[in-house]
Amino acid sequence: MQAMATPESAARPLIRPAHEDDAASLREIFNEAVQDGLATFDHEPRSLEEQRRLLATAAQHTRHPIQVAELRGWVIGWITVQTYDTRPQLDDVGEVTVFVRREFRKLGVGRQLMRAIQAEARNLGYRKFLGHVLADNADSRHLCRACGWREVGRYLQHARQQGILRDVVLVEYLVSETTTP
Ligand SMILES: CC(C)(COP(=O)(O)OP(=O)(O)OC[C@H]1O[C@@H](n2cnc3c(N)ncnc32)[C@H](O)[C@@H]1OP(=O)(O)O)[C@@H](O)C(=O)NCCC(=O)NCCS
């Protein structure tokens, strides 16, 4: 029997592309963030069918990968890059979202997922990543700063969650500082 991963042993997860059979784990981790009120623009739990559909879509689009952090066969976090804006001038800007299983947060897993996707950014054809973080999501803002992201500014009363409008911080990561406009 496979030994279950513990937070203490989370230091070195394997970062790999998501497989079709990761859907249940991805959904579980995403829904924890929803329950915790930390998923910026989502406040409804995701169904398994929806997660499977998103995985299948990602599998068909190499520029929108889903990477997972796996420890002893157990998925403990995941990260993805999605379309930020459909205007052709912005097709090399991607929006990143990242989620870590509740009991494995603050152990460096998010940082390793971010580093992995940032290392792939240029190969995937991105010049910039963006993210939208709830202003009171301290862990996510710390993670971004630790990974070289910049806070662009704060949208006031932006994300509607359970009837409340919450402020959102826009963050960006420049893939190549030398890119000319
Ligand atoms: C946000 C999230 C992905 C961060 O992942 P994580 O694995 O917990 O973050 P890490 O442990 O890699 O931390 C990254 C850095 O921030 C620091 N950090 C994390 N939380 C911190 C806190 N509350 N205060 C101070 N520093 C903190 C860590 O020390 C680390 O820096 P270091 O590597 O230089 O020590 C994770 O907390 C999560 O899944 N939260 C719920 C979902 C969510 O909010 N997703 C983002 C939506 S946009």
The ligand as a Tripos MOL2 file, in Angstrom:
@<TRIPOS>MOLECULE
LIG
   48    50     1     0     0
SMALL
NO_CHARGES

@<TRIPOS>ATOM
      1 C1         -2.1490   30.6940   -2.3540 C.3       1 LIG1
      2 C2         -1.5280   29.2990   -2.3410 C.3       1 LIG1
      3 C3         -1.6020   28.6680   -3.7180 C.3       1 LIG1
      4 C4         -0.0490   29.4490   -1.9120 C.3       1 LIG1
      5 O1          0.5610   28.1790   -1.9850 O.3       1 LIG1
      6 P1          1.4400   27.6810   -0.7800 P.3       1 LIG1
      7 O2          1.9590   26.3530   -1.1090 O.co2     1 LIG1
      8 O3          0.6330   27.7930    0.4510 O.co2     1 LIG1
      9 O4          2.6070   28.7860   -0.7710 O.3       1 LIG1
     10 P2          4.1080   28.5460   -0.4220 P.3       1 LIG1
     11 O5          4.2210   27.6860    0.7910 O.co2     1 LIG1
     12 O6          4.8130   28.0650   -1.6360 O.co2     1 LIG1
     13 O7          4.5510   29.9980   -0.0620 O.3       1 LIG1
     14 C5          5.1840   30.8700   -0.9870 C.3       1 LIG1
     15 C6          5.9490   31.9130   -0.2490 C.3       1 LIG1
     16 O8          5.1080   32.7800    0.4680 O.3       1 LIG1
     17 C7          5.4310   32.7370    1.8590 C.3       1 LIG1
     18 N1          4.1600   32.7380    2.5560 N.ar      1 LIG1
     19 C8          3.1110   31.9590    2.3050 C.ar      1 LIG1
     20 N2          2.0890   32.3070    3.1060 N.ar      1 LIG1
     21 C9          2.5570   33.2980    3.8760 C.ar      1 LIG1
     22 C10         1.9660   34.0880    4.8950 C.ar      1 LIG1
     23 N3          0.6930   33.9440    5.2780 N.pl3     1 LIG1
     24 N4          2.7130   35.0270    5.4740 N.ar      1 LIG1
     25 C11         3.9850   35.2000    5.1110 C.ar      1 LIG1
     26 N5          4.5790   34.5040    4.1290 N.ar      1 LIG1
     27 C12         3.8790   33.5650    3.5390 C.ar      1 LIG1
     28 C13         6.1980   31.4870    2.0890 C.3       1 LIG1
     29 O9          7.1090   31.6370    3.1560 O.3       1 LIG1
     30 C14         6.8820   31.3160    0.7530 C.3       1 LIG1
     31 O10         8.0500   32.0850    0.6640 O.3       1 LIG1
     32 P3          9.4510   31.3840    0.7720 P.3       1 LIG1
     33 O11         9.4170   30.2180   -0.1730 O.co2     1 LIG1
     34 O12        10.3890   32.4590    0.3710 O.co2     1 LIG1
     35 O13         9.5610   30.9380    2.1890 O.co2     1 LIG1
     36 C15        -2.2290   28.3740   -1.3050 C.3       1 LIG1
     37 O14        -2.1720   28.9750   -0.0580 O.3       1 LIG1
     38 C16        -3.6700   28.0760   -1.6800 C.2       1 LIG1
     39 O15        -3.9320   27.1290   -2.3880 O.2       1 LIG1
     40 N6         -4.6110   28.8950   -1.1810 N.am      1 LIG1
     41 C17        -6.0100   28.6860   -1.4990 C.3       1 LIG1
     42 C18        -6.3020   28.8940   -2.9740 C.3       1 LIG1
     43 C19        -5.8400   30.2550   -3.4420 C.2       1 LIG1
     44 O16        -5.9300   31.2430   -2.7390 O.2       1 LIG1
     45 N7         -5.3640   30.2820   -4.6760 N.am      1 LIG1
     46 C20        -4.9710   31.4890   -5.3140 C.3       1 LIG1
     47 C21        -6.1800   32.0870   -5.9790 C.3       1 LIG1
     48 S1         -5.6610   33.4240   -7.0200 S.3       1 LIG1
@<TRIPOS>BOND
     1     1     2 1
     2     2     3 1
     3     2     4 1
     4     2    36 1
     5     4     5 1
     6     5     6 1
     7     6     7 2
     8     6     8 1
     9     6     9 1
    10     9    10 1
    11    10    11 2
    12    10    12 1
    13    10    13 1
    14    13    14 1
    15    14    15 1
    16    15    16 1
    17    15    30 1
    18    16    17 1
    19    17    18 1
    20    17    28 1
    21    18    19 ar
    22    18    27 ar
    23    19    20 ar
    24    20    21 ar
    25    21    22 ar
    26    21    27 ar
    27    22    23 1
    28    22    24 ar
    29    24    25 ar
    30    25    26 ar
    31    26    27 ar
    32    28    29 1
    33    28    30 1
    34    30    31 1
    35    31    32 1
    36    32    33 2
    37    32    34 1
    38    32    35 1
    39    36    37 1
    40    36    38 1
    41    38    39 2
    42    38    40 1
    43    40    41 1
    44    41    42 1
    45    42    43 1
    46    43    44 2
    47    43    45 1
    48    45    46 1
    49    46    47 1
    50    47    48 1
@<TRIPOS>SUBSTRUCTURE
     1 LIG1         1 GROUP 0 **** ****
